[in-house]
Amino acid sequence: MPGTRGAGRGSSGHSTNLLNGVRDKFIFDAELPIHKLLNVTSIFGETWMLRAISVFGLVITAAGLLVNPAYAETPVEVLAVLKTEASATPGFQGFSATHGESFFKTKHSHDLSCSSCHTDNPAAQGKHAETDKLIKPLAPAANPERFTDMKKVAKWFKRNCNDVLDRECTPQEKGDVLAYLLTVPKN
């Protein structure tokens, strides 16, 4: 096979030719130092190398975001989404932190309120009324992770409203509660 060195390498771009070129490169250059064997630009070309570097950069960037995630939304942006939802309701005139505080502290079904687990001071650590599991502060001033992911906000409002009210909260109720929580200072 000495006469086939480099056979198949060319500009045709067929994968068979590319694989033959890779095989030939490693079969005939086995006596070369490792750094020359790993010279992928001579096998695949510079375009491939630039693409590989670009993809590698994106992977590293994504990994960095996973380690130190930036919050997708702010509590104010979440409130704006709730306002858009509530605006579809006839008679909507905005959110009220006063109504939100009252709703938060008032006992509803099953003799529960939001404050049953989150305490009357949402900037303090709470505890689940049934399981005694500790709950991080709910107020965004005391816990910057709160209300920064709309999917989590929707999930927890749905679960907690069903527990406290035996129904889902309305967009008005959600917005009033969040408007109230945004007024609660850090302890």
GROMACS elastic network, one bead per residue, 0.5 to 0.9 nm:
[ bonds ]
;  ai    aj funct       b0    kb
    1     4     6  0.53699   500
    1     5     6  0.73586   500
    2     5     6  0.60030   500
    2    28     6  0.82896   500
    3     6     6  0.86699   500
    3     7     6  0.83259   500
    4     7     6  0.50073   500
    4     8     6  0.84753   500
    4    24     6  0.77414   500
    5     8     6  0.88139   500
    5    21     6  0.81356   500
    5    24     6  0.58216   500
    5    25     6  0.75498   500
    5    27     6  0.89059   500
    5    28     6  0.71050   500
    6     9     6  0.56500   500
    6    10     6  0.85696   500
    6    20     6  0.80095   500
    6    21     6  0.57432   500
    6    22     6  0.87319   500
    6    24     6  0.61144   500
    6    25     6  0.70625   500
    7    10     6  0.81145   500
    7    17     6  0.76719   500
    7    20     6  0.69614   500
    7    21     6  0.63820   500
    7    24     6  0.75285   500
    8    12     6  0.86480   500
    8    14     6  0.87896   500
    8    16     6  0.76310   500
    8    18     6  0.65839   500
    8    19     6  0.81027   500
    8    20     6  0.57090   500
    8    21     6  0.56012   500
    8    24     6  0.89148   500
    9    12     6  0.80475   500
    9    13     6  0.84754   500
    9    17     6  0.57638   500
    9    18     6  0.60713   500
    9    19     6  0.86791   500
    9    20     6  0.73075   500
    9    21     6  0.50529   500
    9    22     6  0.84796   500
    9    43     6  0.82892   500
   10    13     6  0.71646   500
   10    17     6  0.75396   500
   10    18     6  0.81319   500
   10    21     6  0.86195   500
   11    14     6  0.84466   500
   12    17     6  0.77262   500
   12    18     6  0.89848   500
   13    16     6  0.85698   500
   13    17     6  0.71180   500
   13    18     6  0.69489   500
   14    17     6  0.53602   500
   14    18     6  0.63462   500
   14    19     6  0.87995   500
   15    19     6  0.60720   500
   15    20     6  0.84919   500
   16    19     6  0.52037   500
   16    20     6  0.61773   500
   16    21     6  0.85530   500
   17    20     6  0.50695   500
   17    21     6  0.61036   500
   17    22     6  0.86674   500
   18    21     6  0.50247   500
   18    22     6  0.62623   500
   18    23     6  0.86467   500
   18    43     6  0.80341   500
   18    44     6  0.77718   500
   19    22     6  0.50306   500
   19    23     6  0.60798   500
   19    24     6  0.84388   500
   20    23     6  0.50477   500
   20    24     6  0.59553   500
   20    25     6  0.84159   500
   21    24     6  0.50800   500
   21    25     6  0.59914   500
   21    26     6  0.86765   500
   21    43     6  0.70218   500
   22    25     6  0.50792   500
   22    26     6  0.63593   500
   22    27     6  0.85879   500
   22    43     6  0.63068   500
   22    44     6  0.84408   500
   23    26     6  0.54015   500
   23    27     6  0.60273   500
   23    28     6  0.85377   500
   24    27     6  0.50897   500
   24    28     6  0.59206   500
   24    29     6  0.80407   500
   25    28     6  0.56783   500
   25    29     6  0.57750   500
   25    30     6  0.81950   500
   25    37     6  0.78878   500
   25    43     6  0.75443   500
   26    29     6  0.53200   500
   26    30     6  0.57682   500
   26    37     6  0.69385   500
   27    30     6  0.57853   500
   28    31     6  0.77144   500
   28    32     6  0.89429   500
   29    32     6  0.53893   500
   29    33     6  0.87154   500
   29    36     6  0.85286   500
   29    37     6  0.70346   500
   30    33     6  0.80441   500
   30    34     6  0.86838   500
   30    37     6  0.76197   500
   31    34     6  0.88861   500
   32    35     6  0.82061   500
   32    36     6  0.63539   500
   32    37     6  0.66415   500
   33    36     6  0.56632   500
   33    37     6  0.66307   500
   34    38     6  0.62446   500
   34    39     6  0.88122   500
   35    38     6  0.52196   500
   35    39     6  0.65395   500
   36    39     6  0.51827   500
   36    40     6  0.87448   500
   37    40     6  0.78504   500
   38    41     6  0.87336   500
   39    42     6  0.59470   500
   39    43     6  0.72144   500
   40    43     6  0.50859   500
   40    44     6  0.58118   500
   40    45     6  0.72154   500
   40    46     6  0.84954   500
   40    48     6  0.87794   500
   40    49     6  0.73647   500
   41    44     6  0.52422   500
   41    46     6  0.52794   500
   41    47     6  0.84065   500
   41    48     6  0.76131   500
   41    49     6  0.63103   500
   42    45     6  0.57580   500
   42    46     6  0.80065   500
   44    47     6  0.79552   500
   44    48     6  0.60412   500
   44    49     6  0.74340   500
   45    48     6  0.57202   500
   45    49     6  0.66749   500
   46    50     6  0.62067   500
   46    51     6  0.86536   500
   47    50     6  0.51798   500
   47    51     6  0.62728   500
   47    52     6  0.86181   500
   48    51     6  0.51485   500
   48    52     6  0.61428   500
   48    53     6  0.86565   500
   49    52     6  0.50385   500
   49    53     6  0.61833   500
   49    54     6  0.86047   500
   50    53     6  0.51121   500
   50    54     6  0.61582   500
   50    55     6  0.86575   500
   51    54     6  0.50241   500
   51    55     6  0.61524   500
   51    56     6  0.84631   500
   52    55     6  0.51968   500
   52    56     6  0.60350   500
   52    57     6  0.85535   500
   53    56     6  0.50009   500
   53    57     6  0.61168   500
   53    58     6  0.87005   500
   54    57     6  0.50855   500
   54    58     6  0.63385   500
   54    59     6  0.87255   500
   55    58     6  0.50841   500
   55    59     6  0.62185   500
   55    60     6  0.86597   500
   56    59     6  0.51091   500
   56    60     6  0.62302   500
   56    61     6  0.86161   500
   57    60     6  0.51442   500
   57    61     6  0.61292   500
   57    62     6  0.85987   500
   58    61     6  0.50227   500
   58    62     6  0.60878   500
   58    63     6  0.85194   500
   59    62     6  0.51250   500
   59    63     6  0.61186   500
   59    64     6  0.86007   500
   60    63     6  0.50571   500
   60    64     6  0.61998   500
   60    65     6  0.87709   500
   61    64     6  0.50789   500
   61    65     6  0.64156   500
   61    66     6  0.88384   500
   62    65     6  0.51219   500
   62    66     6  0.63948   500
   62    67     6  0.88390   500
   63    66     6  0.51097   500
   63    67     6  0.63986   500
   63    68     6  0.87248   500
   64    67     6  0.51832   500
   64    68     6  0.61567   500
   64    69     6  0.78014   500
   65    68     6  0.50729   500
   65    70     6  0.68593   500
   66    69     6  0.52844   500
   66    70     6  0.86624   500
   69    72     6  0.86263   500
   70    73     6  0.88623   500
   71    74     6  0.70800   500
   71   145     6  0.76693   500
   71   148     6  0.56542   500
   71   149     6  0.70727   500
   72   148     6  0.60859   500
   72   149     6  0.60316   500
   72   150     6  0.83360   500
   73    76     6  0.80207   500
   73    77     6  0.58590   500
   73    78     6  0.65545   500
   73   147     6  0.75131   500
   73   149     6  0.57971   500
   73   150     6  0.72069   500
   74    77     6  0.51001   500
   74    78     6  0.63074   500
   74    79     6  0.86051   500
   74   144     6  0.89167   500
   74   145     6  0.89834   500
   74   146     6  0.86547   500
   74   147     6  0.65868   500
   74   149     6  0.79101   500
   75    79     6  0.61160   500
   75    80     6  0.86208   500
   75   140     6  0.72396   500
   75   144     6  0.89340   500
   75   146     6  0.73814   500
   75   148     6  0.58339   500
   75   149     6  0.86636   500
   75   178     6  0.79696   500
   75   182     6  0.77882   500
   76    80     6  0.62497   500
   76    81     6  0.87975   500
   76   147     6  0.85663   500
   76   178     6  0.89429   500
   76   179     6  0.88385   500
   76   182     6  0.83703   500
   77    81     6  0.64153   500
   77    82     6  0.87345   500
   77   147     6  0.89447   500
   77   148     6  0.83982   500
   78    81     6  0.50961   500
   78    82     6  0.63334   500
   78    83     6  0.86063   500
   78   147     6  0.66763   500
   78   148     6  0.72731   500
   78   149     6  0.79018   500
   78   150     6  0.63709   500
   78   153     6  0.82282   500
   78   175     6  0.89669   500
   78   178     6  0.88043   500
   79    83     6  0.60916   500
   79    84     6  0.86796   500
   79   147     6  0.88196   500
   79   174     6  0.86490   500
   79   175     6  0.61342   500
   79   178     6  0.68457   500
   79   179     6  0.74484   500
   80    84     6  0.62819   500
   80    85     6  0.87327   500
   80   175     6  0.87286   500
   81    84     6  0.51142   500
   81    85     6  0.64230   500
   81    86     6  0.86841   500
   81   150     6  0.85924   500
   82    85     6  0.50288   500
   82    86     6  0.60403   500
   82    87     6  0.84463   500
   82   171     6  0.58730   500
   82   172     6  0.77483   500
   82   174     6  0.72301   500
   82   175     6  0.58273   500
   83    87     6  0.58691   500
   83    88     6  0.88567   500
   83    94     6  0.73121   500
   83    95     6  0.78091   500
   83   171     6  0.74221   500
   83   172     6  0.78256   500
   83   175     6  0.67924   500
   84    87     6  0.51543   500
   84    88     6  0.70714   500
   84   171     6  0.88668   500
   85    88     6  0.58390   500
   85    89     6  0.77590   500
   85   171     6  0.60764   500
   85   172     6  0.84706   500
   86    89     6  0.54542   500
   86    90     6  0.86902   500
   86    92     6  0.65492   500
   86    94     6  0.82393   500
   86   170     6  0.78523   500
   86   172     6  0.55908   500
   86   175     6  0.80049   500
   87    90     6  0.74185   500
   87    91     6  0.83038   500
   87    92     6  0.57221   500
   87    93     6  0.80130   500
   87    94     6  0.81309   500
   87   171     6  0.87412   500
   87   172     6  0.88161   500
   88    91     6  0.89448   500
   88    92     6  0.77306   500
   89    92     6  0.57936   500
   89   171     6  0.86442   500
   89   172     6  0.85943   500
   92    95     6  0.84391   500
   92   172     6  0.78145   500
   94   172     6  0.80320   500
   94   175     6  0.84865   500
   94   176     6  0.85266   500
   95    98     6  0.89697   500
   95    99     6  0.80729   500
   95   100     6  0.81310   500
   95   172     6  0.67331   500
   95   173     6  0.83709   500
   95   175     6  0.58022   500
   95   177     6  0.85953   500
   95   178     6  0.88418   500
   95   179     6  0.66182   500
   96    99     6  0.52004   500
   96   100     6  0.61133   500
   96   101     6  0.86758   500
   96   172     6  0.89174   500
   96   175     6  0.78677   500
   96   176     6  0.50398   500
   96   177     6  0.81085   500
   96   179     6  0.64588   500
   96   180     6  0.72895   500
   97   101     6  0.60962   500
   97   102     6  0.85797   500
   97   175     6  0.85817   500
   97   176     6  0.54661   500
   97   177     6  0.66917   500
   97   178     6  0.76508   500
   97   181     6  0.76924   500
   97   182     6  0.82805   500
   97   183     6  0.74237   500
   98   101     6  0.52412   500
   98   102     6  0.63362   500
   98   103     6  0.86520   500
   98   176     6  0.77271   500
   98   177     6  0.88027   500
   98   179     6  0.85412   500
   98   180     6  0.66532   500
   99   102     6  0.51023   500
   99   103     6  0.60714   500
   99   104     6  0.84899   500
   99   173     6  0.83209   500
   99   176     6  0.60565   500
   99   177     6  0.75680   500
   99   180     6  0.78818   500
  100   103     6  0.50817   500
  100   104     6  0.59886   500
  100   105     6  0.86689   500
  100   173     6  0.69188   500
  100   174     6  0.80177   500
  100   175     6  0.76587   500
  100   178     6  0.71306   500
  100   179     6  0.66972   500
  100   180     6  0.51678   500
  100   181     6  0.79809   500
  101   105     6  0.62463   500
  101   106     6  0.84976   500
  101   176     6  0.77833   500
  101   177     6  0.64358   500
  101   179     6  0.87470   500
  101   180     6  0.55759   500
  101   181     6  0.78788   500
  102   105     6  0.53764   500
  102   106     6  0.58990   500
  102   177     6  0.87029   500
  103   106     6  0.53077   500
  103   107     6  0.82241   500
  103   108     6  0.88836   500
  103   113     6  0.78953   500
  103   114     6  0.79368   500
  103   173     6  0.76606   500
  103   176     6  0.81635   500
  103   177     6  0.70842   500
  104   107     6  0.83218   500
  104   113     6  0.62621   500
  104   115     6  0.60742   500
  104   120     6  0.82349   500
  104   177     6  0.65129   500
  104   180     6  0.86176   500
  105   113     6  0.57829   500
  105   114     6  0.62500   500
  105   115     6  0.54086   500
  105   116     6  0.80282   500
  105   119     6  0.85312   500
  105   120     6  0.65963   500
  106   112     6  0.79837   500
  106   113     6  0.55752   500
  106   114     6  0.78077   500
  106   115     6  0.81029   500
  107   110     6  0.81267   500
  107   111     6  0.53543   500
  107   114     6  0.79494   500
  107   115     6  0.85851   500
  107   116     6  0.82966   500
  107   164     6  0.80781   500
  108   111     6  0.56060   500
  108   112     6  0.54734   500
  108   113     6  0.58609   500
  108   164     6  0.61291   500
  108   165     6  0.58851   500
  108   166     6  0.89418   500
  109   112     6  0.60232   500
  109   113     6  0.81057   500
  109   163     6  0.80668   500
  109   164     6  0.56892   500
  109   165     6  0.52216   500
  109   166     6  0.66712   500
  110   113     6  0.87776   500
  110   163     6  0.82644   500
  110   164     6  0.69261   500
  110   165     6  0.80927   500
  110   166     6  0.86916   500
  111   116     6  0.89386   500
  111   164     6  0.80501   500
  112   115     6  0.79775   500
  112   116     6  0.58858   500
  112   117     6  0.86445   500
  112   129     6  0.86986   500
  112   163     6  0.81585   500
  112   164     6  0.55170   500
  112   165     6  0.82272   500
  113   116     6  0.51406   500
  113   117     6  0.77604   500
  113   118     6  0.88980   500
  113   164     6  0.59743   500
  113   165     6  0.84621   500
  114   117     6  0.61801   500
  114   118     6  0.61125   500
  114   119     6  0.76701   500
  114   120     6  0.85575   500
  114   160     6  0.78600   500
  114   161     6  0.84710   500
  114   164     6  0.70763   500
  115   120     6  0.51350   500
  115   121     6  0.77717   500
  115   122     6  0.76344   500
  115   126     6  0.83985   500
  116   119     6  0.58530   500
  116   120     6  0.79169   500
  116   126     6  0.84803   500
  116   127     6  0.82164   500
  116   128     6  0.76488   500
  116   129     6  0.62162   500
  117   120     6  0.89439   500
  117   126     6  0.55211   500
  117   127     6  0.51155   500
  117   129     6  0.53732   500
  117   130     6  0.88366   500
  117   132     6  0.88122   500
  117   134     6  0.89432   500
  117   135     6  0.77520   500
  118   121     6  0.73166   500
  118   122     6  0.57236   500
  118   123     6  0.86644   500
  118   124     6  0.76940   500
  118   125     6  0.70060   500
  118   127     6  0.65895   500
  118   128     6  0.76867   500
  118   135     6  0.71726   500
  118   136     6  0.84147   500
  118   137     6  0.71735   500
  118   138     6  0.68286   500
  119   122     6  0.59557   500
  119   123     6  0.86502   500
  119   124     6  0.71601   500
  119   125     6  0.76410   500
  119   126     6  0.56504   500
  119   127     6  0.79053   500
  120   123     6  0.89029   500
  120   124     6  0.85576   500
  121   124     6  0.56451   500
  121   125     6  0.84902   500
  121   126     6  0.87795   500
  121   137     6  0.86562   500
  121   138     6  0.89488   500
  121   139     6  0.85837   500
  121   184     6  0.80054   500
  121   187     6  0.89697   500
  122   125     6  0.73774   500
  122   126     6  0.77400   500
  122   137     6  0.57322   500
  122   138     6  0.51581   500
  122   139     6  0.52277   500
  122   142     6  0.83180   500
  122   181     6  0.71734   500
  122   184     6  0.71828   500
  123   126     6  0.89433   500
  123   136     6  0.87069   500
  123   137     6  0.50432   500
  123   138     6  0.61769   500
  123   139     6  0.50207   500
  123   140     6  0.79368   500
  123   141     6  0.72500   500
  123   142     6  0.52076   500
  123   143     6  0.76943   500
  123   181     6  0.86025   500
  123   184     6  0.67331   500
  123   185     6  0.69182   500
  123   186     6  0.56668   500
  123   187     6  0.61202   500
  124   136     6  0.75882   500
  124   137     6  0.50796   500
  124   138     6  0.77228   500
  124   139     6  0.82093   500
  124   142     6  0.76259   500
  124   186     6  0.83657   500
  124   187     6  0.71601   500
  125   134     6  0.70757   500
  125   135     6  0.57908   500
  125   136     6  0.50039   500
  125   138     6  0.78714   500
  126   133     6  0.84612   500
  126   134     6  0.58765   500
  126   136     6  0.63585   500
  126   137     6  0.64994   500
  126   138     6  0.83478   500
  127   130     6  0.86681   500
  127   131     6  0.80226   500
  127   132     6  0.52743   500
  127   133     6  0.54324   500
  127   135     6  0.52725   500
  127   136     6  0.84616   500
  128   131     6  0.55143   500
  128   133     6  0.51993   500
  128   134     6  0.64596   500
  128   135     6  0.68555   500
  129   132     6  0.59385   500
  129   133     6  0.82281   500
  130   133     6  0.82255   500
  131   134     6  0.88309   500
  132   135     6  0.89231   500
  135   138     6  0.81320   500
  136   142     6  0.89098   500
  136   143     6  0.73045   500
  137   140     6  0.79146   500
  137   141     6  0.89854   500
  137   142     6  0.61525   500
  137   143     6  0.58259   500
  137   146     6  0.83649   500
  138   141     6  0.86357   500
  138   142     6  0.73454   500
  138   143     6  0.65929   500
  138   146     6  0.64256   500
  138   147     6  0.87623   500
  138   181     6  0.74748   500
  139   142     6  0.54741   500
  139   143     6  0.61466   500
  139   144     6  0.81688   500
  139   146     6  0.70749   500
  139   147     6  0.89447   500
  139   178     6  0.86382   500
  139   180     6  0.88901   500
  139   181     6  0.51315   500
  139   182     6  0.65888   500
  139   183     6  0.83439   500
  139   184     6  0.62061   500
  139   185     6  0.76862   500
  139   186     6  0.76586   500
  140   144     6  0.50047   500
  140   145     6  0.70248   500
  140   146     6  0.53190   500
  140   147     6  0.70524   500
  140   181     6  0.70215   500
  140   182     6  0.64452   500
  140   184     6  0.81101   500
  140   185     6  0.86031   500
  140   186     6  0.83014   500
  141   144     6  0.61833   500
  141   146     6  0.88211   500
  141   181     6  0.84997   500
  141   182     6  0.72360   500
  141   183     6  0.85049   500
  141   184     6  0.69925   500
  141   185     6  0.58063   500
  141   186     6  0.50918   500
  141   187     6  0.87566   500
  142   146     6  0.88449   500
  142   184     6  0.84962   500
  142   185     6  0.72011   500
  142   187     6  0.70617   500
  143   146     6  0.58561   500
  143   186     6  0.83911   500
  144   147     6  0.80635   500
  144   148     6  0.79477   500
  145   148     6  0.59414   500
  145   149     6  0.84702   500
  146   149     6  0.79239   500
  146   153     6  0.83205   500
  147   150     6  0.69721   500
  147   152     6  0.77036   500
  147   153     6  0.59719   500
  147   178     6  0.85716   500
  148   152     6  0.81608   500
  148   153     6  0.78620   500
  149   152     6  0.54158   500
  149   153     6  0.62301   500
  149   154     6  0.87578   500
  150   154     6  0.61021   500
  150   155     6  0.85085   500
  151   154     6  0.52052   500
  151   155     6  0.61387   500
  151   156     6  0.86883   500
  152   156     6  0.60494   500
  152   157     6  0.83872   500
  153   156     6  0.53881   500
  153   157     6  0.60113   500
  153   158     6  0.84131   500
  154   157     6  0.52988   500
  154   158     6  0.60179   500
  154   159     6  0.85899   500
  155   158     6  0.52807   500
  155   159     6  0.62216   500
  155   160     6  0.85905   500
  156   159     6  0.50653   500
  156   160     6  0.58073   500
  156   161     6  0.80669   500
  157   160     6  0.52949   500
  157   161     6  0.56282   500
  157   162     6  0.81816   500
  157   168     6  0.75305   500
  157   169     6  0.70824   500
  157   174     6  0.73989   500
  158   161     6  0.54018   500
  158   162     6  0.61066   500
  158   163     6  0.86772   500
  158   167     6  0.81488   500
  158   168     6  0.54875   500
  158   169     6  0.70256   500
  159   162     6  0.53246   500
  159   163     6  0.63514   500
  159   164     6  0.88332   500
  159   168     6  0.79029   500
  160   164     6  0.60890   500
  160   165     6  0.82196   500
  160   168     6  0.83332   500
  160   169     6  0.89134   500
  161   164     6  0.50948   500
  161   165     6  0.53862   500
  161   166     6  0.68253   500
  161   167     6  0.61250   500
  161   168     6  0.51980   500
  161   169     6  0.55695   500
  162   165     6  0.53727   500
  162   168     6  0.54141   500
  162   169     6  0.78050   500
  163   166     6  0.57494   500
  163   167     6  0.77910   500
  164   167     6  0.80000   500
  165   168     6  0.72418   500
  165   169     6  0.77525   500
  169   172     6  0.79219   500
  169   173     6  0.58612   500
  169   174     6  0.62675   500
  170   173     6  0.51692   500
  170   174     6  0.62980   500
  170   175     6  0.85663   500
  171   174     6  0.50936   500
  171   175     6  0.60036   500
  171   176     6  0.84796   500
  172   175     6  0.51684   500
  172   176     6  0.60431   500
  172   177     6  0.86022   500
  173   176     6  0.51083   500
  173   177     6  0.61547   500
  173   178     6  0.85891   500
  174   177     6  0.52558   500
  174   178     6  0.61948   500
  174   179     6  0.85197   500
  175   178     6  0.51170   500
  175   179     6  0.59213   500
  175   180     6  0.84946   500
  176   179     6  0.50312   500
  176   180     6  0.62026   500
  176   181     6  0.86597   500
  177   180     6  0.50791   500
  177   181     6  0.61597   500
  177   182     6  0.86641   500
  178   182     6  0.61093   500
  178   183     6  0.87710   500
  179   182     6  0.52652   500
  179   183     6  0.68050   500
  180   183     6  0.53149   500
  180   184     6  0.68325   500
  181   184     6  0.52769   500
  181   185     6  0.86270   500
  182   185     6  0.78966   500
  184   187     6  0.88792   500
